[in-house]
């Protein structure tokens, strides 16, 4: 009769990832056998050797910094409205636990707790949410806040789309981090098709000079590196302040009068009177020809798939100006 073969399994927990964070738990099993159990040993070794390895997910953010996670993230905090929209577009909306103020699209985002906004972030609350990824707005969130989050061992992906193609690539990379690659690919492919259709239709049309008013009090516009300036170019327009070195800048009325734009476009709600001030200067070509147009702020100023809705509206406005 063969002797009884005792088998004892013990479990030891260890962390996957940097020592200061615990994004997931994995377990290593150790066993203690008597010398009479060679078959059990061989079987267990075969099972262990056949187990799939956990591949680290690595992407590069918009600042060129690599971001790595040990497995698809399931606890995400968004620090900007455009980031929230892109996470939902990438198929990661159900994993978002905290968002910034003014994250209002899609409707599901309105129900998610707020972690702060342009006036400051609630770092204590963000830490309490135990995120395994924070997605930030590089130029819109204070650098020191993002560095403080990273010191907690939380990876930070910095988003800064400056071209329309960047919107599609942001969605794809967020899909990689969240493990929703197929959803993200479909969303980015749809975005690129719409973008290409607008390029084909409008980009080679007769140039029209454009002043884009981001804000009226104080008066602000966009420089050539801003996404809105790329939208103007997409529609066959020319941003009269493309030479400004900043993404957005305060300007004076005199600068607009000197630039003599053919079209003035303002971002704002449908009931906004932001364009009325310009009627005091009938010497402006845009005023004399009534080439004053309003586009909802969230359609044109957010770096999301909806920016193409604003682009379509802007292209149609320039086409209308060409035809008058």
C-alpha positions, 0 to 999 in steps of 0.5 A: 500500500502506498503511503499517504501523500500530504499536500499543503498549499499556502498563499503569499500576497504580493503587489504588482507594480511600483512598491508604493501602489497596489493596483491589483493583487496577485498570489504566489502559491508555495507547496510542501510535499512528502517525497512520495508525490512526484506526480503531483509535483510534475502536474503542478509545475505544468499548470504553473508553466502554462499560466499566461504572463501578465503583460504590462500596458505601456503608452506615451502621453501627449507630453512624450512621457511613458505611462505604464500600468500592470493591467487594464485600469478599472479605477480612473479619475478625469481632471478635465471635461474633454478628458471625461468625454474621451474616456467615454468615447474610448469605452472606459466610462464605466471605470471613471470614479471622479471627474472635474467640474463641468464634465457634463457629457455624456449625461452619465458623467453628470452623476460622477463625483467631482474632484475639483476644477480650474480653481484647484483639485481635491487631492485628498479626495482623489487619493481616497478614490484609490485610482489606478490611473489619473488622466489630466489636462497638461496645460489646464491642471497645475503641474505641482498637483499632477506631480503630487498625484504621481508621488502617491504612486498613481500613474498620470496620463497628460492629455494635450490634443493640439491637432484633430488627429490627436483626438483620435490617438488620445482615444486609442491610447486611453482604450489601450490603458482601459482594455477597451481597445476595440471600442476605442478603435471604432470611435477613432476610425469614425472620427477620422472618416468625418475629419477626412470628409471635411478636409476634402470638402472645405480645406482648398476653398477660397481663404477667408480671414477669421477672428475667433473670440474665445471670451468677451470679458476679457477679450481672448482669442487663440494662437496658431497652435490651438486646436480651434486654429486647426479647425479654422484651417480645416475649413479653408479659413485663416486665423488672423492671430495665428502668429501668437505664441500662446494657445490663448491670449488676451487682446485689445479691440484695436488689434482686431480692428487692425487685423480687419477679419472677414468673419468673426466667430464667437464661442458661447451659448445660443442666447449669448450676446458676445458678438453684439459689441462688434456692431459698434465698429461698422468699418470692420468687414465682418460687421459690414457684411454681417459675417458674425457667427456663434458656435456653442462653446462645448462643440468647438472648444473641447478636444473631443469627437464633438469638435467635429460638430463645431467644425461642421458648423464653422465650415458652413459659416465660412461657406456662407460668408464666401457666398454673400 
